[in-house]
Amino acid sequence: MMRKRPFKALFYLNIALVMALIGYKGYLNLSKPEFSAVHTQQLLELQSKLGDAEQFSFAVVGNINNSVGVFERTFIPLLNEGSTDFLVSAGNAVSAGGEDKYRALYGTLSHLQIPYLLTFGSNEYANFGSFRFYEHFGPHFFSVTLGDSRLIFLDGTGKTHFRWQLEWLTDLLGSDDAAHTFLFIGYPPLHVEDNSLLIEDEDFLAPAEFVDRLMRLVKQHHIDLVFSANLPMYSEREIAGTRFITTGGAGGLILNDDTSFYHYVRVQVSATGVTTELVPVEIGQHPLFKKLESLWFFIYSLFYVGFVNFLLILGLMSLLAMRLYTLVFVGRDYYRNFDINPAPWIEKPVRVAMFTNNYLPFIGGVPLSIQRLCTGLRARSNETLIVAPRYTNQRDDEPGVIRLPSLLSLGSRQEFRLANIFSPGIHRQIKQFRPDIIHLHHPIWIGSLGLFIGRRLGVPVVYTYHTRLEHYAHFVPLPGNLFRNLISHSLIKRFANKCDGIVVPTYSAEEYLRMIGVKAPTFVQPTGIDFQRFQSVDESDLSALRRELGIGREIILISVARLSNEKNIDFMIDAVQQLRLEIAQPFRLLMIGDGHQRQRLQKRIDELQLGAWFSLVGAVDPAQMASYYRLGDLFVFASKSETQGMVILEAMAAGMPVVAIRSSGIDDVIAQGVNGFKTPENQRLWQAEVAKLICDADLRQQMGSNARNSARAHSVDQFAMEIKSIYAEILAQQPDR
């Protein structure tokens, strides 16, 4: 454990470094001072300094690339100490066109004690940098007159169309009487014979029409010098009295050989003419290791292209290296720790705080599951505290329940309540309860509150995966496919992996969690039912209920579900519509439950004239549900959103065989042909199995008996005992307990 801590600390230190550097880059984008039209200011300084002087000197550099160590710390002191009057960048003064790069360049050039002018090159243009160059410095092409000399700057990037520039240049040169003319264009118009891998065809001026017409103008008007950058080298070539100089060694990547080295060009203008001097700049390479030092200069130049970028890359590479180290060299045991001893926690009472987005009096699978679990735990001397939303028709004397005020209700019948998880005092109340473990029943809202409190109190957190969120996209104010196919799975994965243990009701639900990437320990434990309650229904109560519902000699089908889209009620309506036409045996389906779709479903039943075959009973008090189940001969179910389908177990406990659509919550409960049938979501296949059980009394009786035996193993007491064992195992793994 001690060996892991320094490594973990280093990991988080790297994360902090990367975040700090990203923050710094953001600061560069937003920091003051603001600067604009810098060329205007530089021209005023030039005119003030030189006036009408016909003799002056200037330095030309290329590929500064935001270099700090090379250009700022080496070139600038040399230029400040010399007799150069001003500086011209032939292109690529920045490493890219981002705002932080322009601000860094402005900071670097502020160290110069002489004026400067910049050529618009490929790096200035990159990353939407063209508008930043225009705003901060000036137009992409322009000309300057100094004494009897003219300096012309062109845009070779294509941002400004070359035909427009050539028309402007033709007029300018045609009416110009300057003694000397210097042209600056970021892309070299002449190809350089060099085998370097760093030089590619796109590094040169294009298209061919631009190059041809420019070369004719250069020759026609006897331009003295044409400067360009964009190549990491020095090259000089003379054509028809004009010298073409490519200079690319002011700070960017170089190869440290005969043509690629750090340098600048000094231009002297006098009455006798124009002279140039190549000025190599020694950075400190050792002559004995010149070839080996080329690699060093690659790293060195990378660093000084922008030390912030270098540190950012270094931090990211360090994080990657650490991640690879943990994947390759750190041993992992994917099995549960079988050396722990949960026995002490099984024997002693525990205090459990449960957090849920819905609870009684709202009727649903989750509230009933929580109620049964709490009943079973309390029967074994454990203490429970439930945190749930407040309802208008709730009991006022509920022991062991904290109600959070509801901010709003969702659904036409207010099925879901958005509770105020910021209610004052909730954290204090949970702390006073002193829970040993926190049990969450939803991965959002109140569930997130429970997770937060658990982490604050240092208490282990268990989450029961009750609900397939992807089937509830219609409740979410987002595009259905976005929530169904991406957000729902990501939300469950992220939430579950923050918990210390996950309870799933079926093996298929466990498989789903593993498929989406949940790595937290999982425990398969079906929800319990009060088996005995379904065996002790008073016959007189059944008779009264039959009279109340108008039930005669017909076969009774029972279904229990919330009247909502995800429960697939329309599927059963369509099936009943066909069944009444295909079989002679009288039958009737009692649909128990309520929900926001009730009005629409009743209207559809009326339109199809199915009132005698399909009845919406509405919500039923949980205390009376056993009697309603015992009314039935057969239980039918079409929902695909269940993680277990607790109502199916209850129906089995009442002695009913089941016909259901095969899904994750159904597959592990129904034994095909033994206690029921499970089919694909195919109406013809589903209604065929229903018809078989309606018409065959012997088969219905035998499968009903098998169903009762299947449900016998899912008692509330057994359920509570198994959940207590899960708590004990998680608590035993906590280092400080």
N, C-alpha and C positions, 0 to 999 in steps of 0.2 A: 504493500500500500504506500509505503514511504517513497518507493522508487517512482510511483506514478504521479505523485503530487508535483514535483518540479516540472515534469513533462507537461502536466495539465496547466500549471501556472504559465509555462512558456507558450502554450497554445493560446491561452486567453490574452497573454501579453501581445502576441502577434495580431490577434483580432483587434485589440485596442489600438495597436500601431496602424493597422490598415484603416480602421475607422477614423483615426486622427488624421491620416494623410488624405483620405477622401474628404474629410471636413475641411482640411487646409485648402484642397483644390477648390472646394465650394466657396471658401472664403476669398480665394483669389478672384473668383468670378464676380463676387459681390463687393469686394473691398474698395475703398477709396485709395488714392484720389481718382476722380474721373479725368479722362484725357480725350481730346478730340482735335482734329485738324492739326496734328503735330507738324506736318510738313510746312504749313503756313508759318508757324513759329520758327522753324529751322531756317526757312528762306529769309526771314527778316534778320536773323542772326548772321546769315551768310552775307547778305547785302551790307549790313552794318560793318562786318569784319573786313570784306574785300573791296567794297565800293565798286569802282570801275577798273580795278587793277587787272592788268593783262598778264600778270605773272602770279601763279599760285600753284599749290600742290594738293592732291587729295589721295586718299587711300581707298582701294576697292577690295571688298571682302565678299565671299560667297559661302553659303551654308553655315551661318552662325548656329542655326538649329537650337536656339535658347541655351547655348552652352554657357555654363557658369565657370567651371574650372579652367576651360581652355580660352574662351573668348574674354569673359569678364575679368578673369584673374591674370591672364597673360597678355592678350592682345591689347586690351584697353590701356594698361600702364605704358606699353610701348608707344601707342599712338599719342597718349597724353604727353609723353616725354619728348616726342619728336617734333619736327617742324611742319607736320601735315596740317593743312587748313581745315579740311572737313573729311567726312567719311561717307562712302556710298556702299550700300549693300546691293550686290548684284542679284539677290534672290535668296529665298529660304532663310530669312533671318529668324523665323520661328520654326519649331519642329512640327507644328500643326496649327490649324486655324482656330483652335479653341480660345475662348475668352481668357482662360488662365494663362495660355501661352503668350497672348498679346500683352497682358499685364506684366508677365515676367520679363518679356523683352523690353518693355518700357522702363522697368526698373533697372535692367542691365544697362541700357543705353544712357540712363541718367548719370552713370559714372563717367561718361565721356565729357571731356572739357572742350570739345569741338562740335560744330553742327554736324548733322547727318541726314541722309536721304535714303529711302528704301525703294527697291524695285519689287513690284508685285510678282511673286513667283509661285511655284506649285504648292509649297507648304503654306504660304499665306492664303491660298485659295481653298485648301483642304478643310474638311469638317465645317462647311458653311462659313469659312473665314473671310469670304470676299466682302461681305457687308461690314465686318468688323474692321478690316483694313481701311475701307472707305470712311467709316465713322471715325476711327482713331487717327488715321494718318492723312488720307486724302484720296484723290482719284487714282484709278488703276493705271492710267497713262497720262503723262504730262511732260512739260519741258521747262528748263530753267536756263536763263541767260546770266553768265558771269563774265564781265569784261567783254572781250570779243570772242568768247567761247559759248557753245550751247551744249547742254546736257539734256538728252531725250530719253524718256523712260516709256517702254512699251509693255503691254500685257500679252504675254505669250501663253496664258492658260486657256484661252478660249472663252473666258467670261465676257470679254468685250470682243465682238466679232472683228476678225482681222481686216475685212474690207473697209470697215469704218475707220479703223486705225490707219490703214494705208492711205486712204483719201486725206485724212488729217495730216499725216506725215508728208505726203506729196506737196500739199499746200504750204506746210511749214518750211520744208527745205527749199521750195521754189522761191519763196520770198525772203529767205534768210541770207545774210551776208556775213555770218560768223566766220572767223578765221579758223576755228577748230570746232569739230563736232564729235561728241561722244554719245554712243547709243548703248542703253542698258536694257536687256531683255532676259528674263529668268531662264528660258530654255535656250540651249546652244543651237544656233542655226546650222552649224557645220558638224557633221559626224566626226567623232574622234576614233582613231584606230586604236582600240585597246581591248584586250581579252578579259578584262576584269569582270567577274560575276556580278559586281555591283552596278554595272552599266547596262541598261536595256534600251531598246528602240524608243520606248515611250518617254525617255528622258530628254529627247531632242525636240526641237521646234517642229510643229505640224500645223496645218496640212502642207502638202508640197506647194500649192499655189501661194500660200503665205510666204514660204521660204523663198521661192523664185522671185516674186515681186519685191520682197524686202532686199534681196541680194542685188537686184537691178538698181534700186534706189540708193543703196549703199555705194555701189560703184559709180553711179551717175553723179552723185553729189560729194564724192570723195570724203566720206566720213573717216575720221582718223582711227577711232577705236570702237570696237563692238565688244562689250563685256556681257558675260552670262555666268550662271552658276549651275546648279542642279546635278553636277557630277562631282564625286569626291576626289578631285584631282586638279592639277594645273596643266593647261594645254594652250599653246600659242601657235597661230597660223596666220600667214599674210596672203591676201588675195587682192590683186590690183591696187596695191598701196594701202589697203586697210588691214589692220591687224585685228584678228578675232581671238580674244582671250577668254578662256574658261577658267574660272577660279572657284574652287570648292573646298578650301581647307581652313575655314575660320572657326571650327569647333565641332562639326559633325563627324561622322564616322569616316576614318581614312585607313589606308592599308599600310602606311609607313614604308613606302618603297620609293622608287625614283620619280614617279609621277604623282603619287598620292601621299601628300604630306601637308603639315600645317604651314600656312603662308598667307600673305596678302600682297597686293600689287600697289606700288607707289607710283603715281602719275605726276610728272612735273610739266607744267605749262609755262612757257616763256616766249620771249620775242623770237627766239631762234627755232622754236618748234615744240614738239611734244615728245617726251621721253618716258619710258616705263622702267620700273625696277622691281624684279621679283624679290620679295623679302621673306625667306624661310623663317619660321618661328620654332625654336627649339623648346620642346616640352619636357625633355629630360630622359629620352630613351638612351639606354646604354648601348654603345656600338657593338659589344661582343654578343649581345642577345637581340640583335635587330629583328631577326625573323621570329623568334619566340615572342618578342614584345609586340608583334602585330596583334596577337590574341589579346594581350593586355590592353592595347589601345582600343580594341573593340569594346571591351568591358569599360575601359576608362572613358571612352567617348559616350557610351551608353549612359554611364553615370552622369556625365556633365551635359548631356542633352537636356537633362532635367533631373536634379537629384530627387525631387519629389516622386517623379515617375519611377526612378530606379528603386527607391525605398518601397514604393507601392508594389512593384514587381517582386522585390525581394520578400516582402511580407507575404504576398500571395503564394509564392513558391515555397516559403517555409511552412505555411498552412497545408499546402498540398503534400509536402514531404512528411509532415506529422501524420496526416491522414493515411498516407501510404504505409507509414511505419506501423500504425495501429492495425491496419488491415493485414499486413504481412507478418509482423513479428510478435504482436501481442496475442497470446493464447486466449482462446475463448471456449467457454463451456456452454453450449446451447441447451443443455438439460437443466432441469430444476435442481436446486441444491437439496440433495436428499440427506445431508448430514444434520440439518436443523431439527430441532425437537419442538413441535408445536403443542405437545401434550399439556404443558402448564397453562397455555392460553385456552385450550379446549375446556379445561377443568374450572378455570376461574371466570366469573362474570365479566363481560366487556360492556363498554358504553359506546353506542353506535349513533352517529349523527347522519341522517339521510337527507339528501337534497333532491327535489323533484320539481319539474315544471307543471305537473298536474297531480291532483290528489282528490280524495273524496271531499265533497259529494259528487264530483265529476266521475262518471262511470267509464272505466276503461281498463285495459289489461294492466297497464303500469300501476295505477292506483290500487287495484285489487291485489296485485303481486306484492306491493309494499305493505299493504295492510296485513296480509297473511304472514309475510316475513316478520313483521313487528310482533304479531300475535305469537308466533312460534318462538321468537327470541325472548320475549317477556315471560313466556311460560317456563323458560329455563333460567330465570333470574337475571337475564341481561337487561340493560336499560337502553331505550331508544329515544331519539329526538328527531322529529320530521320537520324539515323546512319546506314550505309549499306556498302557493299563491292563496290569497283570500278570495272566497266565493260569497255571493250574496245569501245563499241558503245553507251555509255551513253551520255546524254545531258551534255553540259559543263556549261549551265546557269541555273542549278536547284536551285531555292530558297528553303531554309529550308531543305537541304540535306547535310550531311557530308559523304564524301566517304573515306573509309579506303583502303589503297593499298592492292591488292590481292597477297598473297604469292604463292598460287598454285590453280589450278582449278581441280575439280573432275568431272568425266564423260567425255565421248568422245566429247560431244558438250559443255563442260564447264558449265553444269547446276548449279553446286555449286562452290562457290569461298571461299577459306579459307583466310579471311582478316587478316591483321596485327593489332591485338587488342592492341599491344604495341606501336602504332604510337605515336610519341611525340606530345603533345599538345591536345590530345583528351579530357583528363580530364579537362584541362583549358577551352576548347571550351564549354563543357557541363556546367561547372560552370558559365561561362559568360552568357549562355542562361538563367540561373536561373529557372530551371524547377520546377513546383509545383508537378509534378508526372512523373514517368518514366514507360513507357509501353514496355514490352518485348514480342517478337513474336517467340522466339526460346529458348529452355532450355540449349543450349550449345553455346560456343564460344562468338559471339557478344552479345548474351543474357546474358552470364556470366559477360561480361564486364559491361553491363548495371546494373546488380544486384550489382556488386562491387561499381560502381560509385554512385548508389542510396544509398547504405549504408554509403559511405564516406560523401555524402552530406546531409544525414539525410532526404532523400526524399522518400515517399512511392513508392512501386514498384508493378505494376500490370503485370500479365503474361497471355497472351491468348494462350490457348492450341489449336493450329492449326493442329498439325501433330501427327499421330500415328507412333512413332519412331520404333516400333517393325517390321513394314513393310519395313523398310529401311536398314535391316541387310546386304543386298548385297552391300551397299556402304561402310561398315565399315570393316577395315582390322582385323577382329576378327572372331573366329568360329561363324557361323550363329546362332546356338541355344543358345550360351552363351549370345550374344547380344540380341536376340529376346526374350528369356524367362527370363532373369535376369537383364542385365545391363540397357536395355531401360526403364523398369518399375521403377527400383531403381533410375535412373537418373531423371526421371520426378517427382517422389515422393519427392526426396531430394530437387530438384530445386523449385518445387511448394510450398513446406512448408516453404521456405525462403521468399516467397513473401507475400505481404499484401492482395492480392486479386487475384482470378483466374477467367478469363472470358472463358466460354465454349460455343460453338455454339449450342449444343443440350443437352437434358436431359440425353441421353445415354452416352455422353462424361462425364457429371458430375458424373454419376453412376460409370464409369470406374475409375475416379480419387479417388472417395471414396473407391472403392474396393482395390486399391493399397496403401491406407493409407494417402492420402492427407487430411490435416486437416485445411488448410487455407480457408477463406471464398470464396465461388464460386458464380458466377453470370452467369445465362444462357442467352446468347444474340447471336442470329444468325447474321451472317455477312450481311450487307446491299447490295442491288443491285440498279442500276440506272434504275428503272422500266420504266420510261417514254421513255428512249432511245430505248427500244425494241418495243415501240408502234409507233414510228415516223420514220420508215425506208422508204426511197424513193423507189417507185415501179420501177422507171427507173434504179436505182442502182441494184435492185434485178434481173431485166431482164438481165442487163449486166453481172452480176455475174453468172447467169445461163448459159449464152452463153460461158463465160470464162471456166466454169467447165464442159461444155458439158452435161448439165442436160436436159433431155427430159420430158416424161410423167411418169417416174418411181417415186415410193414413195421414199422420201429422209429420210434416218436415219442419225442423227447427233450424234457424240460423241466428247467430248473435254477432253483431258487428256495428260499429259506428257508421251512420249513414253519410259516408264521405267517399270521394272519388277513388281513393286508394283501396277501398274495400270491395270494389268490383260488383256492386249490387246489380247494375244493369245486365251483367252476364247472366245472373240467376233469373232475372225477369224474362229475358229472351228464352232461356231454357224452359221455364215454366210454361211460357206461351206455346212452345212446341210440344211439351209433354202432355198438356191437356188435350191436344189433338191426336196423340199417338197411343195413349193407354186408356183403358176403360175404367181401371180402378180409381175411385175418387180419392183425391188427396188435397192437401192444403199446406202452404208454406207460411209459417209464422216468423216474420222478420223482427227480432227483438233488438232494440237500440234506437238511438236518436242521433241527429246530426244536421249539418247545414244543407244537406241535399234532400231532406225529407219532403219538402213541398214539391220539388221537381220529380222525385220518384213516385209520389202519390199521383201526380198528374199523369205520368206515363202509365201507371197501373190502370187508372180510370180510362185512359184513351184506348188501351188494349182490352178493356172489359175483363180484367183479371181479378176483380175484387173477391170472387168466390174461391180463388186459388192462391192468392198472394196477399197477405195482410201485414201492414206495418203496425206492429204492436206498440212501438215507442219504448221509452226507457222503463226499466223495471228495477225496483228496489233490490239490491244484492241479497237481502234476506229472503226474498221470494223466488230467486232464480232457480233454486233446486226444484220447486214445484213446476215451473215453466219447462225446465229440461225434462222432467218426468212425464210431461204431456206428450213428448215426441216419440215417434217410432224410428226416426232417421234424422241425422244431423247433416246439413249441407253447408258448404263453405266455398267461397270463390276468391277470397283475398290472397294477394301475393306479397303483401307488405309485412307479414308476420315474421318475427324471429323465433317464435315458438308456437303461438296459437293456443293460449291457455284455455280458451273456450272449447277447444277440441277435447282437451283432457277432461274438462267438466262434463261435456256431452258423453264421453266414454264412461265416466263415473256413474252417469245416470243410465247406463246400459244401452246407449244408442250407437250403432255403427255410423261411420263417417264417410262422406264422399266430398273430396276437396281437390282443388287445383294444386298440383305439385309445386312446392316452393321451399325456400330455405327453412321456414318454420314448421313445415308440414312433413317433410320427408322423413325426419327422425322419429316422428310420433306415430304415424300410420304404418302398420305392417300390411302391405298390399295383399288383399284377399283374405286377411285374417281378422282384422278389426275394422276394416274399411277399404275404400278404394281411393287412389290418388291418380289424377289424370293430367295431361298437359292442358293448357288453356285453349281447349278445343270444345266448343259447345256440343258437338255431336257425340264425342266420346264421354264427356261429363254427364250429359243427360241420359246416355245409355246405361251408365252404372247406377244412376239414381232410379231409372225405370226398373232395373233388375231388382233392386232392393224393395221398391214399392210393391212389386208384383209377386215376390217370393217371400212369403212369411217365414218359412223355415230357415232360409238363408239369413234373413234379417235377425231372427232370434239367435241363431248360432253366432253370428258376427257381433251382435250386441253383447252376448255373454263374454266373448273374447275381449271386447272393448272394455268391459267393466274390470276384468282381470288385469288388463294393461294399465289402467288408471290407478289400480290399488297401490302401486309402488310410489305414487307421487303425493303422499300425504303432506300436510303443512308441517307436522312435527318433523318428519324426515327432511323436508326442505330446509327448515330452520337449522337443524343439526348439521347438515352438509355445508350451509353457508357459514355457520360458526366455525367449522373446520377450515374453511377457506380464510376467514379472518385470522384464525390462529396461525396458519402457515405464513401469511403475510407479516403478521406481527412478530413472529419468531425470527424473521429475516432482518428485522430492523436492528442496526448495530447498537443502539443506545437503549434497547428495551430488554 
